[in-house]
Amino acid sequence: MSLERIKLLCLDVDGVLTDGGISIDDAGHEQKRFHVRDGAAMRMWAKLGLELAVITGRDGMALRHRLRELGVRTVISGSKEKGAAFDRLLSELAIAADETAMVGDDLPDLPILRRCAMPIAVRDASPEVIEVAKFVTPRPGGSGAVRDAVEYLLKAQGRWIEAVRLFDPEHPGPTAGGAR
């Protein structure tokens, strides 16, 4: 399987973009904590002309605000059947399953992880998710795991330096010790 073919990255939210904790204040408002490096990686992925989608079983304003801020256009929230949501997404974007990667952490993500070309688990994912993953991020969900996944994919595609230059146009390329 060639990672160069990956053009769609799907992300779960709770346990992937967040640490999985859910905070609810006295007024019933949900709050989430996101890692800034995940946001930078998501922007980087999109700026390189690649597709990004979020598929989550929950919905909330904190998530909507963060994804809007990041410019994420494809969001499927409140999805109880992630496999069916994935099928609709592929149809809408005219992308094949073998051109996709998914970052997940728990059992509801398995229908997508089993069908995509590159299943990725966050470090603290459930054992069932880790078992099907072809890559496990060095960091846990909510702590830069999406950045790890994006970096892994872009390096495999030979596009990491191009991505770095989005932020630092004068970046010289690989260093003597190699890029992380």
C-alpha positions as a LaTeX table, in Angstrom:
\begin{tabular}{lrrr}
\hline
Residue & $x$ (\AA) & $y$ (\AA) & $z$ (\AA) \\
\hline
Met1 & 0.00 & 0.00 & 0.00 \\
Ser2 & 1.38 & 3.34 & $-1.06$ \\
Leu3 & 0.86 & 6.23 & 1.33 \\
Glu4 & 1.38 & 8.64 & $-1.57$ \\
Arg5 & $-2.22$ & 7.86 & $-2.57$ \\
Ile6 & $-3.67$ & 9.19 & 0.71 \\
Lys7 & $-5.63$ & 12.34 & $-0.02$ \\
Leu8 & $-8.29$ & 12.26 & 2.70 \\
Leu9 & $-7.54$ & 12.25 & 6.42 \\
Cys10 & $-10.50$ & 11.46 & 8.70 \\
Leu11 & $-10.37$ & 12.31 & 12.39 \\
Asp12 & $-12.42$ & 11.34 & 15.39 \\
Val13 & $-12.74$ & 14.03 & 18.07 \\
Asp14 & $-13.08$ & 12.75 & 21.65 \\
Gly15 & $-9.93$ & 10.80 & 22.45 \\
Val16 & $-8.14$ & 11.97 & 19.28 \\
Leu17 & $-8.40$ & 15.76 & 19.02 \\
Thr18 & $-9.09$ & 15.86 & 22.77 \\
Asp19 & $-7.91$ & 13.72 & 25.67 \\
Gly20 & $-11.37$ & 12.16 & 25.85 \\
Gly21 & $-12.46$ & 14.09 & 28.92 \\
Ile22 & $-15.73$ & 15.99 & 28.74 \\
Ser23 & $-16.19$ & 19.05 & 30.95 \\
Ile24 & $-19.66$ & 20.40 & 31.51 \\
Asp25 & $-20.17$ & 23.61 & 33.49 \\
Asp26 & $-23.07$ & 24.39 & 35.84 \\
Ala27 & $-25.06$ & 25.88 & 32.95 \\
Gly28 & $-24.68$ & 22.63 & 30.97 \\
His29 & $-22.16$ & 24.02 & 28.47 \\
Glu30 & $-19.60$ & 21.54 & 27.24 \\
Gln31 & $-15.96$ & 22.52 & 27.13 \\
Lys32 & $-13.16$ & 20.80 & 25.29 \\
Arg33 & $-9.39$ & 21.23 & 25.29 \\
Phe34 & $-7.53$ & 21.04 & 21.97 \\
His35 & $-3.79$ & 20.88 & 21.32 \\
Val36 & $-2.39$ & 23.73 & 19.22 \\
Arg37 & $-0.02$ & 21.44 & 17.29 \\
Asp38 & $-2.97$ & 19.36 & 16.11 \\
Gly39 & $-4.55$ & 22.53 & 14.75 \\
Ala40 & $-1.34$ & 23.54 & 12.97 \\
Ala41 & $-1.08$ & 20.07 & 11.43 \\
Met42 & $-4.68$ & 20.20 & 10.24 \\
Arg43 & $-4.07$ & 23.57 & 8.59 \\
Met44 & $-0.88$ & 22.26 & 7.03 \\
Trp45 & $-2.68$ & 19.23 & 5.58 \\
Ala46 & $-5.38$ & 21.41 & 4.04 \\
Lys47 & $-2.90$ & 24.01 & 2.68 \\
Leu48 & $-1.19$ & 21.21 & 0.79 \\
Gly49 & $-4.46$ & 20.59 & $-1.06$ \\
Leu50 & $-5.40$ & 17.45 & 0.83 \\
Glu51 & $-8.89$ & 16.71 & 2.18 \\
Leu52 & $-9.69$ & 16.67 & 5.87 \\
Ala53 & $-12.88$ & 15.40 & 7.51 \\
Val54 & $-14.05$ & 15.04 & 11.08 \\
Ile55 & $-16.43$ & 12.20 & 11.91 \\
Thr56 & $-17.66$ & 12.18 & 15.49 \\
Gly57 & $-20.49$ & 10.70 & 17.48 \\
Arg58 & $-20.92$ & 13.85 & 19.55 \\
Asp59 & $-21.85$ & 17.40 & 18.68 \\
Gly60 & $-21.28$ & 20.66 & 20.50 \\
Met61 & $-20.51$ & 24.31 & 20.10 \\
Ala62 & $-16.95$ & 24.05 & 21.44 \\
Leu63 & $-16.12$ & 21.61 & 18.66 \\
Arg64 & $-17.89$ & 23.68 & 16.02 \\
His65 & $-16.02$ & 26.84 & 17.08 \\
Arg66 & $-12.63$ & 25.11 & 16.94 \\
Leu67 & $-13.22$ & 23.44 & 13.59 \\
Arg68 & $-14.55$ & 26.68 & 12.07 \\
Glu69 & $-11.45$ & 28.47 & 13.36 \\
Leu70 & $-9.28$ & 25.84 & 11.64 \\
Gly71 & $-11.23$ & 26.06 & 8.39 \\
Val72 & $-12.41$ & 22.43 & 8.49 \\
Arg73 & $-15.24$ & 22.24 & 5.96 \\
Thr74 & $-16.23$ & 18.60 & 6.22 \\
Val75 & $-17.69$ & 17.76 & 9.62 \\
Ile76 & $-20.04$ & 14.86 & 10.33 \\
Ser77 & $-21.18$ & 15.17 & 13.93 \\
Gly78 & $-23.73$ & 13.23 & 15.93 \\
Ser79 & $-22.86$ & 10.14 & 13.86 \\
Lys80 & $-24.00$ & 6.93 & 15.51 \\
Glu81 & $-22.97$ & 4.77 & 12.53 \\
Lys82 & $-19.50$ & 5.91 & 11.53 \\
Gly83 & $-19.21$ & 3.29 & 8.77 \\
Ala84 & $-22.29$ & 4.67 & 7.01 \\
Ala85 & $-21.05$ & 8.24 & 7.52 \\
Phe86 & $-17.72$ & 7.22 & 5.95 \\
Asp87 & $-19.54$ & 5.75 & 2.92 \\
Arg88 & $-21.50$ & 8.98 & 2.42 \\
Leu89 & $-18.33$ & 11.04 & 2.78 \\
Leu90 & $-16.45$ & 9.00 & 0.17 \\
Ser91 & $-19.36$ & 9.33 & $-2.23$ \\
Glu92 & $-19.67$ & 13.10 & $-1.71$ \\
Leu93 & $-15.93$ & 13.69 & $-2.17$ \\
Ala94 & $-15.52$ & 11.08 & $-4.95$ \\
Ile95 & $-12.62$ & 9.51 & $-3.07$ \\
Ala96 & $-11.96$ & 5.78 & $-2.75$ \\
Ala97 & $-11.46$ & 4.12 & 0.64 \\
Asp98 & $-7.93$ & 3.14 & $-0.42$ \\
Glu99 & $-7.08$ & 6.86 & $-0.65$ \\
Thr100 & $-7.96$ & 7.56 & 2.98 \\
Ala101 & $-6.41$ & 7.49 & 6.43 \\
Met102 & $-8.29$ & 7.60 & 9.74 \\
Val103 & $-7.10$ & 8.51 & 13.23 \\
Gly104 & $-9.20$ & 6.82 & 15.89 \\
Asp105 & $-9.11$ & 5.75 & 19.50 \\
Asp106 & $-12.09$ & 3.57 & 20.37 \\
Leu107 & $-14.56$ & 0.93 & 19.21 \\
Pro108 & $-16.94$ & 3.23 & 17.24 \\
Asp109 & $-13.99$ & 4.08 & 14.95 \\
Leu110 & $-13.37$ & 0.44 & 13.95 \\
Pro111 & $-15.73$ & 0.36 & 10.92 \\
Ile112 & $-13.70$ & 3.14 & 9.28 \\
Leu113 & $-10.31$ & 1.93 & 10.49 \\
Arg114 & $-10.94$ & $-1.52$ & 8.99 \\
Arg115 & $-11.83$ & $-0.03$ & 5.57 \\
Cys116 & $-9.41$ & 2.85 & 5.09 \\
Ala117 & $-5.97$ & 2.39 & 3.57 \\
Met118 & $-4.10$ & 3.72 & 6.58 \\
Pro119 & $-5.66$ & 3.07 & 10.00 \\
Ile120 & $-3.94$ & 5.12 & 12.70 \\
Ala121 & $-4.41$ & 4.77 & 16.46 \\
Val122 & $-3.50$ & 7.30 & 19.12 \\
Arg123 & $-1.09$ & 5.93 & 21.72 \\
Asp124 & $-3.77$ & 5.51 & 24.37 \\
Ala125 & $-6.37$ & 3.90 & 22.08 \\
Ser126 & $-8.29$ & 0.79 & 23.02 \\
Pro127 & $-6.47$ & $-2.51$ & 22.37 \\
Glu128 & $-8.91$ & $-3.35$ & 19.57 \\
Val129 & $-8.04$ & $-0.14$ & 17.72 \\
Ile130 & $-4.31$ & $-0.58$ & 18.24 \\
Glu131 & $-4.62$ & $-4.11$ & 16.86 \\
Val132 & $-5.96$ & $-2.89$ & 13.47 \\
Ala133 & $-3.70$ & 0.17 & 13.26 \\
Lys134 & $-0.76$ & 0.31 & 10.86 \\
Phe135 & 0.68 & 3.26 & 12.80 \\
Val136 & 0.33 & 4.20 & 16.47 \\
Thr137 & 1.14 & 7.80 & 17.34 \\
Pro138 & 3.88 & 8.44 & 19.91 \\
Arg139 & 1.56 & 10.82 & 21.78 \\
Pro140 & $-1.88$ & 10.16 & 23.28 \\
Gly141 & $-5.09$ & 11.77 & 22.06 \\
Gly142 & $-5.41$ & 15.48 & 22.81 \\
Ser143 & $-1.64$ & 15.84 & 23.20 \\
Gly144 & $-0.48$ & 16.28 & 19.62 \\
Ala145 & $-1.38$ & 12.83 & 18.25 \\
Val146 & $-2.95$ & 14.30 & 15.11 \\
Arg147 & 0.28 & 16.22 & 14.49 \\
Asp148 & 2.15 & 12.91 & 14.80 \\
Ala149 & $-0.18$ & 11.30 & 12.25 \\
Val150 & 0.04 & 14.18 & 9.76 \\
Glu151 & 3.82 & 14.31 & 10.05 \\
Tyr152 & 4.05 & 10.53 & 9.51 \\
Leu153 & 1.83 & 10.68 & 6.41 \\
Leu154 & 3.52 & 13.72 & 4.88 \\
Lys155 & 7.00 & 12.25 & 5.40 \\
Ala156 & 5.85 & 9.04 & 3.74 \\
Gln157 & 4.56 & 11.12 & 0.83 \\
Gly158 & 7.82 & 13.04 & 0.60 \\
Arg159 & 6.01 & 16.30 & 1.39 \\
Trp160 & 7.18 & 17.09 & 4.93 \\
Ile161 & 9.71 & 19.77 & 3.95 \\
Glu162 & 7.07 & 21.34 & 1.71 \\
Ala163 & 4.76 & 21.42 & 4.74 \\
Val164 & 7.43 & 22.94 & 7.00 \\
Arg165 & 8.06 & 25.63 & 4.39 \\
Leu166 & 4.42 & 26.72 & 4.70 \\
Phe167 & 5.50 & 28.14 & 8.06 \\
Asp168 & 9.17 & 28.79 & 7.34 \\
Pro169 & 9.78 & 29.52 & 3.63 \\
Glu170 & 13.54 & 29.64 & 4.19 \\
His171 & 13.75 & 26.19 & 5.82 \\
Pro172 & 16.80 & 24.50 & 4.24 \\
Gly173 & 15.42 & 20.98 & 4.19 \\
Pro174 & 16.65 & 17.90 & 6.08 \\
Thr175 & 19.34 & 18.50 & 8.67 \\
Ala176 & 22.29 & 16.29 & 9.53 \\
Gly177 & 20.29 & 14.48 & 12.23 \\
Gly178 & 17.25 & 14.16 & 9.98 \\
Ala179 & 13.86 & 15.63 & 10.64 \\
Arg180 & 11.86 & 14.25 & 13.53 \\
\hline
\end{tabular}
